[in-house]
Amino acid sequence: MSHVNIGKQYPGAYQALMQLNNTIMDSAADADLDERLIELVKIRASQLNGCAFCLKLHTQDAIKHGETADRLAVVPAWWESQYFTEQERAALQLAEQVTLLSDHGKIPERGAVIEGVLTDKQIAAVTWITIVINSWNRVAVFSHYPVAP
């Protein structure tokens, strides 16, 4: 695999992704999504994609928004814990569905209800958050962003 920082090679594309990210975060605020829920979605997608850079970044952001070590520790098995609200569980289920799109039909049913728990605006916002974090994961992984202690 190549070690080309694609953002540095095409900074205009990187900036366009950043603008999309900012627009999506505005949509998340409009949909009244909690900052911790937003970070959980970003963390779960980044776990599924194996993006260490985004995991480190969004774990730190989640902690800044009051997230706890206990909850962060069980995100990979969120459906097996009682740590997450019904809304967070719905958002995490949706994030998995969007991230694992190519595995459609093979995605485990985690028992989280999405419709009726999240509003249409919230479903749309969580979907867009997941789409953009998946994009950032790919930028970071394929550009080999360094992740050191």
GUMI-390404 format. One record per residue (C-alpha): residue number from 1; residue in three letters; chain; x, y, z. Coordinates in steps of 0.05 Angstrom, whole numbers, plus 5000, padded with zeros to 4 digits. Layout:
{atom NUM; 'ALA'; 'A'; {X; Y; Z}}
...
***
This chain:
{atom 1; 'MET'; 'A'; {5000; 5000; 5000}}
{atom 2; 'SER'; 'A'; {5024; 5069; 4982}}
{atom 3; 'HIS'; 'A'; {5042; 5122; 5034}}
{atom 4; 'VAL'; 'A'; {5017; 5184; 4999}}
{atom 5; 'ASN'; 'A'; {4982; 5236; 5041}}
{atom 6; 'ILE'; 'A'; {4923; 5248; 4994}}
{atom 7; 'GLY'; 'A'; {4902; 5312; 5030}}
{atom 8; 'LYS'; 'A'; {4969; 5344; 5018}}
{atom 9; 'GLN'; 'A'; {4968; 5322; 4945}}
{atom 10; 'TYR'; 'A'; {4899; 5351; 4933}}
{atom 11; 'PRO'; 'A'; {4885; 5402; 4988}}
{atom 12; 'GLY'; 'A'; {4823; 5427; 4951}}
{atom 13; 'ALA'; 'A'; {4790; 5359; 4959}}
{atom 14; 'TYR'; 'A'; {4810; 5357; 5032}}
{atom 15; 'GLN'; 'A'; {4780; 5426; 5043}}
{atom 16; 'ALA'; 'A'; {4716; 5405; 5007}}
{atom 17; 'LEU'; 'A'; {4710; 5345; 5054}}
{atom 18; 'MET'; 'A'; {4721; 5392; 5113}}
{atom 19; 'GLN'; 'A'; {4665; 5437; 5088}}
{atom 20; 'LEU'; 'A'; {4619; 5377; 5081}}
{atom 21; 'ASN'; 'A'; {4638; 5356; 5152}}
{atom 22; 'ASN'; 'A'; {4621; 5426; 5179}}
{atom 23; 'THR'; 'A'; {4554; 5426; 5142}}
{atom 24; 'ILE'; 'A'; {4538; 5357; 5171}}
{atom 25; 'MET'; 'A'; {4555; 5380; 5242}}
{atom 26; 'ASP'; 'A'; {4508; 5439; 5232}}
{atom 27; 'SER'; 'A'; {4454; 5388; 5212}}
{atom 28; 'ALA'; 'A'; {4469; 5347; 5275}}
{atom 29; 'ALA'; 'A'; {4459; 5409; 5318}}
{atom 30; 'ASP'; 'A'; {4394; 5424; 5281}}
{atom 31; 'ALA'; 'A'; {4370; 5353; 5295}}
{atom 32; 'ASP'; 'A'; {4385; 5362; 5369}}
{atom 33; 'LEU'; 'A'; {4436; 5306; 5372}}
{atom 34; 'ASP'; 'A'; {4478; 5303; 5436}}
{atom 35; 'GLU'; 'A'; {4553; 5314; 5427}}
{atom 36; 'ARG'; 'A'; {4568; 5249; 5462}}
{atom 37; 'LEU'; 'A'; {4522; 5210; 5415}}
{atom 38; 'ILE'; 'A'; {4556; 5242; 5355}}
{atom 39; 'GLU'; 'A'; {4624; 5221; 5381}}
{atom 40; 'LEU'; 'A'; {4599; 5150; 5396}}
{atom 41; 'VAL'; 'A'; {4577; 5144; 5323}}
{atom 42; 'LYS'; 'A'; {4645; 5168; 5299}}
{atom 43; 'ILE'; 'A'; {4681; 5121; 5346}}
{atom 44; 'ARG'; 'A'; {4640; 5060; 5326}}
{atom 45; 'ALA'; 'A'; {4649; 5072; 5251}}
{atom 46; 'SER'; 'A'; {4724; 5084; 5262}}
{atom 47; 'GLN'; 'A'; {4728; 5018; 5301}}
{atom 48; 'LEU'; 'A'; {4695; 4980; 5244}}
{atom 49; 'ASN'; 'A'; {4742; 5013; 5194}}
{atom 50; 'GLY'; 'A'; {4805; 5003; 5236}}
{atom 51; 'CYS'; 'A'; {4823; 5077; 5236}}
{atom 52; 'ALA'; 'A'; {4870; 5089; 5295}}
{atom 53; 'PHE'; 'A'; {4878; 5164; 5280}}
{atom 54; 'CYS'; 'A'; {4803; 5177; 5282}}
{atom 55; 'LEU'; 'A'; {4794; 5132; 5343}}
{atom 56; 'LYS'; 'A'; {4845; 5171; 5382}}
{atom 57; 'LEU'; 'A'; {4817; 5238; 5360}}
{atom 58; 'HIS'; 'A'; {4744; 5222; 5373}}
{atom 59; 'THR'; 'A'; {4756; 5187; 5438}}
{atom 60; 'GLN'; 'A'; {4791; 5250; 5463}}
{atom 61; 'ASP'; 'A'; {4733; 5292; 5436}}
{atom 62; 'ALA'; 'A'; {4682; 5247; 5471}}
{atom 63; 'ILE'; 'A'; {4719; 5254; 5537}}
{atom 64; 'LYS'; 'A'; {4718; 5330; 5529}}
{atom 65; 'HIS'; 'A'; {4642; 5324; 5522}}
{atom 66; 'GLY'; 'A'; {4637; 5285; 5587}}
{atom 67; 'GLU'; 'A'; {4642; 5213; 5561}}
{atom 68; 'THR'; 'A'; {4667; 5161; 5611}}
{atom 69; 'ALA'; 'A'; {4721; 5109; 5605}}
{atom 70; 'ASP'; 'A'; {4670; 5055; 5623}}
{atom 71; 'ARG'; 'A'; {4624; 5072; 5566}}
{atom 72; 'LEU'; 'A'; {4682; 5080; 5516}}
{atom 73; 'ALA'; 'A'; {4709; 5012; 5537}}
{atom 74; 'VAL'; 'A'; {4644; 4976; 5517}}
{atom 75; 'VAL'; 'A'; {4628; 5012; 5452}}
{atom 76; 'PRO'; 'A'; {4654; 4952; 5411}}
{atom 77; 'ALA'; 'A'; {4600; 4910; 5445}}
{atom 78; 'TRP'; 'A'; {4549; 4965; 5458}}
{atom 79; 'TRP'; 'A'; {4489; 4918; 5448}}
{atom 80; 'GLU'; 'A'; {4514; 4873; 5505}}
{atom 81; 'SER'; 'A'; {4514; 4930; 5557}}
{atom 82; 'GLN'; 'A'; {4464; 4972; 5593}}
{atom 83; 'TYR'; 'A'; {4507; 5035; 5587}}
{atom 84; 'PHE'; 'A'; {4473; 5066; 5527}}
{atom 85; 'THR'; 'A'; {4407; 5102; 5520}}
{atom 86; 'GLU'; 'A'; {4355; 5078; 5471}}
{atom 87; 'GLN'; 'A'; {4373; 5137; 5426}}
{atom 88; 'GLU'; 'A'; {4447; 5121; 5429}}
{atom 89; 'ARG'; 'A'; {4433; 5047; 5414}}
{atom 90; 'ALA'; 'A'; {4392; 5067; 5353}}
{atom 91; 'ALA'; 'A'; {4447; 5113; 5329}}
{atom 92; 'LEU'; 'A'; {4500; 5059; 5338}}
{atom 93; 'GLN'; 'A'; {4458; 5008; 5301}}
{atom 94; 'LEU'; 'A'; {4448; 5058; 5244}}
{atom 95; 'ALA'; 'A'; {4523; 5074; 5243}}
{atom 96; 'GLU'; 'A'; {4538; 4999; 5235}}
{atom 97; 'GLN'; 'A'; {4488; 4992; 5179}}
{atom 98; 'VAL'; 'A'; {4517; 5051; 5140}}
{atom 99; 'THR'; 'A'; {4589; 5031; 5153}}
{atom 100; 'LEU'; 'A'; {4580; 4958; 5135}}
{atom 101; 'LEU'; 'A'; {4539; 4973; 5073}}
{atom 102; 'SER'; 'A'; {4574; 4920; 5032}}
{atom 103; 'ASP'; 'A'; {4553; 4868; 5084}}
{atom 104; 'HIS'; 'A'; {4479; 4885; 5076}}
{atom 105; 'GLY'; 'A'; {4439; 4826; 5101}}
{atom 106; 'LYS'; 'A'; {4497; 4800; 5143}}
{atom 107; 'ILE'; 'A'; {4496; 4857; 5194}}
{atom 108; 'PRO'; 'A'; {4475; 4828; 5261}}
{atom 109; 'GLU'; 'A'; {4409; 4852; 5288}}
{atom 110; 'ARG'; 'A'; {4430; 4884; 5354}}
{atom 111; 'GLY'; 'A'; {4359; 4893; 5379}}
{atom 112; 'ALA'; 'A'; {4361; 4968; 5374}}
{atom 113; 'VAL'; 'A'; {4300; 5002; 5346}}
{atom 114; 'ILE'; 'A'; {4315; 5062; 5300}}
{atom 115; 'GLU'; 'A'; {4248; 5086; 5274}}
{atom 116; 'GLY'; 'A'; {4206; 5118; 5328}}
{atom 117; 'VAL'; 'A'; {4267; 5127; 5372}}
{atom 118; 'LEU'; 'A'; {4303; 5176; 5326}}
{atom 119; 'THR'; 'A'; {4265; 5228; 5288}}
{atom 120; 'ASP'; 'A'; {4272; 5232; 5212}}
{atom 121; 'LYS'; 'A'; {4320; 5291; 5221}}
{atom 122; 'GLN'; 'A'; {4361; 5251; 5270}}
{atom 123; 'ILE'; 'A'; {4363; 5190; 5225}}
{atom 124; 'ALA'; 'A'; {4387; 5234; 5168}}
{atom 125; 'ALA'; 'A'; {4438; 5269; 5211}}
{atom 126; 'VAL'; 'A'; {4467; 5204; 5240}}
{atom 127; 'THR'; 'A'; {4470; 5176; 5170}}
{atom 128; 'TRP'; 'A'; {4508; 5237; 5144}}
{atom 129; 'ILE'; 'A'; {4555; 5236; 5205}}
{atom 130; 'THR'; 'A'; {4570; 5163; 5190}}
{atom 131; 'ILE'; 'A'; {4582; 5178; 5116}}
{atom 132; 'VAL'; 'A'; {4631; 5233; 5131}}
{atom 133; 'ILE'; 'A'; {4669; 5195; 5185}}
{atom 134; 'ASN'; 'A'; {4675; 5136; 5138}}
{atom 135; 'SER'; 'A'; {4706; 5185; 5088}}
{atom 136; 'TRP'; 'A'; {4754; 5213; 5140}}
{atom 137; 'ASN'; 'A'; {4772; 5141; 5161}}
{atom 138; 'ARG'; 'A'; {4792; 5126; 5089}}
{atom 139; 'VAL'; 'A'; {4833; 5190; 5083}}
{atom 140; 'ALA'; 'A'; {4871; 5176; 5148}}
{atom 141; 'VAL'; 'A'; {4882; 5101; 5136}}
{atom 142; 'PHE'; 'A'; {4905; 5107; 5064}}
{atom 143; 'SER'; 'A'; {4948; 5168; 5079}}
{atom 144; 'HIS'; 'A'; {4979; 5131; 5138}}
{atom 145; 'TYR'; 'A'; {4967; 5187; 5188}}
{atom 146; 'PRO'; 'A'; {5014; 5175; 5246}}
{atom 147; 'VAL'; 'A'; {4985; 5153; 5313}}
{atom 148; 'ALA'; 'A'; {5034; 5155; 5370}}
{atom 149; 'PRO'; 'A'; {5026; 5160; 5446}}
***
